[in-house]
Amino acid sequence: ALLVEHGGDLVEFGGSLRLSCAASGLNTEHYSIGWFRQAPGKEREGVSCIDPQGADMIYSESVKGRFPISSDDAKNVVYLQMNNLKGKDTAKYFCATALCAGPIFGYKYWGQGTQVTVSS
């Protein structure tokens, strides 16, 4: 199984990006998928998670209300829409199979990550 992230970029403060997590060899209808981020010198943080049915989503306080998560099971892709980006959102973003609980726990399958940099 493989998870591949796309969509990271350099973006201005207050701008938007949409990250995608494309799954192959596993079905997003059978796994919860989480988004995580890690900035240099900081611990990895789980920011959002969506259950296999796409019905339940959870968010960290740092992104709640700004980063809606969604899934397209027909395409086997999970998205993270990032709005009103701030400097503190600068990090490498990863998707992974996950347990959607507090805190979000990633396990087994991880992508290689995509870099998001927010300029002031």
Secondary structure, 3 states (H helix, E strand, C coil): CEEEEECCCEEECCCCEEEEEEEECCCCCCCCEEEEEECCCCCCEEEEEECCCCCCEEECCCCCCCCCEEEECCCCEEEEEECCCCHHHCEEEEEEEEECCCCCEEEEEECCCEEEEEEC
